[in-house]
Every structure is written in structure tokens, then in C-alpha cells.
Amino acid sequence: QLVESGGGDVQAGGSLRLSCTASGFTFSTSEMSWVRQPPEGEPEWIASIASGGVAKYVDDSVKGRFAISRDNTQNTLYLQMDNLKPEDTALYYCAKGWGPYGLRGQGTRVTVSS
């Protein structure tokens, strides 16, 4: 099970930190990802992190503004989002695995106003 939190309403230029708490599988040996789905849009794969936290992927659309990290002692995945833009408005999910297709949580909504 994956449970996301930390979303909310923020003005452009602001920051949010999303969290994803995992249970029911061995988090410390699992690659993990963040995916977002804009209103009336398709899912977008935005970041992934290897089990040890060293290897990372960040999509060009958020590179330099978003950072993915994890704490294997807390079974928690993070997404630090800085300099948010209105186009970042979406439902954000964490997903098990490298890419957007694995087990997902219910998501946490982020709304960025201009």
C-alpha cells in the first residue's frame, strides 16, 4: 500500500514537500517513482529513484525545481517541489518501480495559482 500526503494549494513560486509512505512490500529494495496527472490530462512520469537512493531520474519539465529522495528507515519517499508553476497543478502519485506503471497510491492534489 502507498499513501501520499503533503499536497495543497500554493501560489506560483511556492514550495511543497510530498511524502509517500509504503507498506506491504520491501520498500528498501524497491525502485520508486512519482507520477502526476493534470486535470483532463494524461499521466506524466516525473521522477524515479533507485532502491539505495543514488541513481535518480528527473523529467526535464521539472528538472532544477523538483527533487526526489527517500528514507528507507521510514519506508517513505519524498518529492521536494520548489518554484512551483501553475502548470504543475495535478494529482501526484507515488508508484512502485522505475516508471509510471507500478502499484500506485490514491494521490495527493497540488494546485498552483498564478
N, C-alpha and C positions, 0 to 999 in steps of 0.2 A: 504494500500500500504506500502511496505517495500523497503527502498533504502539503500543499503550498500555502504560504502566507506572506504578508507584507505589502500587498498591493494597496492601491488607494488613489485618491485624486491629488494631483500635483500640478503646479504651474510650470510652464516651459522654463528650462534651465535648472529645475529642481532635481532632487535625488530620491531614490528609493532603494531599499535592500530587500530583495525577495529571499525567502527561505523555503526549503523543501525538506520535510522530514520523512525518512524512509523506514519502513518496517516490513517484515515478512520475507526478506531476502538478505543476502550478504552484501551489504552496501559497500564495504571496504574493498571488495574485489570487483565491483561493478563500475563500468563507464556510465556517465550520466550526462544528460543534456537538458537544455532549456529550449522550448518551442513557444512561439506566440501565434495567436490567431487574431488579426484585426477584425473589427466589425465588418461583416459581409465580405471578408477576405479569406484567402487560403492560409493554412498553417505555414509558418516560416520557421525554419531551423536557425537558431541564432547562436548557440554556443554548445560546446561539449567539453568534457574533462575526463582524463584517464583516471583509473582507479587510485593511483598514487598521487594524483594532483599535479603532475608535472606537465604532461602533454595536454595541450588545450587547442581548441578551435573556436574562433570568434568570427562571425559573419562580418563582411565588410560594412554592412549597413549600420552596425553598432560598434565597430572596432574603435578603440580610443575612448569610448564612453561607457561601455559595459564591461564588467569583469566577472568571470565565473571562478568559483572556488568551492572547496569542500572541507568538512571536518569529519573525518572518518571515526573519531572517537564519539561524536554526537550523532552519527548517521544523518548528517544534514548537508545539503547542497545549497549554495548561495548564488545570487546574481546581484551584484552591485551595479546600479544604473545611475549614471551621472549625466548632467547636461541633457535632461530629457526633452524630447521634442513632441509636438502633437502627433506626428506620425508613429510614435512609439505606443500610442493608445492601442491596447489589445488585451486579450485574455492570455495570461502567461502560464504555461505548464512546465513542470519538470517531467522528464522521461527517462526510463531506464535504458541504458545502451548509448551507443555513439550514433546520433542521428535522431530523427523525429518520429520513428515508427514504434518504439517500445511502449511498455506499460506507462500510462500517464496518470497524473492526479486529476482532481476536479478543476484546478486552475485558480489563479488569483487575478483579479481585474486591475488593470492600470489605466487610468485616464489622465491624459496630459492636456491641459488647456493653454491656449496662447494668450 
